[in-house]
Amino acid sequence: MSDRDANDKNKGATEFRFTRLGPLDQLDWLIILLAVLLGTLVKQHHVLSLPAWFLDWLLAFLLIIAGYKTRRRITEAIETQKGQRTREK
């Protein structure tokens, strides 16, 4: 078995694990992970002096929303640049 075949099988196994949990890709999981980590750090260090329920639920939710909006803006910017490149050719 070649290295390429082994890499393809590993990639397929990784993709299967992520798709089993829902239609989320790796960037989606990264956004969720960063939101949870940031929320945990803010709560542990009492950065915002907000109630625990807010830091537990609402802050993580708001961070996820911010992550998705940022992702959408980046995607739109990339698509705009691709559109400008195709018009120039």
SULCOR-V99310 format. One record per residue. N is the residue number from 1. PSI is psi in degrees with one decimal (* if undefined). NEAR is the number of other C-alpha atoms within 8 Angstrom. Layout:
BEGIN
n:N psi:PSI near:NEAR
n:N psi:PSI near:NEAR
END
This chain:
BEGIN
n:1 psi:133.7 near:4
n:2 psi:167.1 near:5
n:3 psi:-33.1 near:6
n:4 psi:-41.5 near:6
n:5 psi:-41.4 near:8
n:6 psi:-40.6 near:9
n:7 psi:-40.4 near:8
n:8 psi:-41.2 near:8
n:9 psi:-41.8 near:8
n:10 psi:-41.6 near:8
n:11 psi:-42.5 near:8
n:12 psi:-38.7 near:8
n:13 psi:-40.4 near:8
n:14 psi:-45.1 near:8
n:15 psi:-38.1 near:8
n:16 psi:-41.4 near:8
n:17 psi:-41.5 near:8
n:18 psi:-40.1 near:12
n:19 psi:-23.9 near:10
n:20 psi:-29.4 near:7
n:21 psi:-4.1 near:7
n:22 psi:176.5 near:6
n:23 psi:44.5 near:7
n:24 psi:139.8 near:10
n:25 psi:-176.6 near:8
n:26 psi:-33.5 near:7
n:27 psi:-36.5 near:7
n:28 psi:-45.6 near:9
n:29 psi:-35.1 near:9
n:30 psi:-41.7 near:8
n:31 psi:-45.3 near:11
n:32 psi:-44.7 near:9
n:33 psi:-45.6 near:8
n:34 psi:-37.7 near:8
n:35 psi:-43.7 near:12
n:36 psi:-43.1 near:9
n:37 psi:-44.5 near:8
n:38 psi:-42.8 near:9
n:39 psi:-39.5 near:12
n:40 psi:-43.3 near:10
n:41 psi:-41.9 near:8
n:42 psi:-40.6 near:11
n:43 psi:-41.8 near:11
n:44 psi:-36.6 near:6
n:45 psi:5.3 near:6
n:46 psi:46.6 near:8
n:47 psi:-43.8 near:6
n:48 psi:-6.8 near:5
n:49 psi:46.1 near:5
n:50 psi:161.9 near:7
n:51 psi:152.8 near:6
n:52 psi:-38.7 near:7
n:53 psi:-36.7 near:7
n:54 psi:-45.1 near:9
n:55 psi:-33.1 near:14
n:56 psi:-43.4 near:11
n:57 psi:-55.6 near:8
n:58 psi:-41.0 near:9
n:59 psi:-45.1 near:10
n:60 psi:-42.1 near:13
n:61 psi:-44.6 near:9
n:62 psi:-36.8 near:8
n:63 psi:-37.6 near:9
n:64 psi:-42.6 near:11
n:65 psi:-44.2 near:8
n:66 psi:-39.4 near:8
n:67 psi:-43.7 near:9
n:68 psi:-38.0 near:10
n:69 psi:-39.7 near:8
n:70 psi:-42.8 near:8
n:71 psi:-42.3 near:8
n:72 psi:-41.2 near:8
n:73 psi:-41.3 near:8
n:74 psi:-43.3 near:8
n:75 psi:-42.9 near:8
n:76 psi:-39.9 near:8
n:77 psi:-41.1 near:8
n:78 psi:-43.6 near:8
n:79 psi:-37.4 near:8
n:80 psi:-43.6 near:8
n:81 psi:-40.4 near:8
n:82 psi:-39.8 near:8
n:83 psi:-39.0 near:8
n:84 psi:-37.2 near:8
n:85 psi:-39.7 near:8
n:86 psi:-33.1 near:7
n:87 psi:-33.0 near:6
n:88 psi:-29.9 near:5
n:89 psi:* near:4
END
